[in-house]
């Protein structure tokens, strides 16, 4: 009878020791997996931010180029408007010389 109790007691102690060791191992593995997942998420978001920064920089460059082009177009418009006024004045003078009334 003592042998049965001793065998059962040894089995229970062995199982408790195994459970305790496995629990610590499983906890360590879970923490390692969580850390890996966090690292992957950080890497993903870092790549997204880097991509966003590149796109933002490109958009700023395009905006600056567009502003420069707009300034050039405004200067050209002003010059053409001035030429148009001068041509209209010349046309009025020409009409007055030919005896036509200018309104």
Buried (B, 14 or more C-beta within 10 A) or exposed (E): EEEEEEEEEEEEEEEEEEEEEEEEEEEEEEEEEEEEEEEEEEEEEEEEEEEEEEEEEEEEEEEEEEEEEEEEEEEEEEEEEEEEEEEEEEEEEEEEEEEEEEE
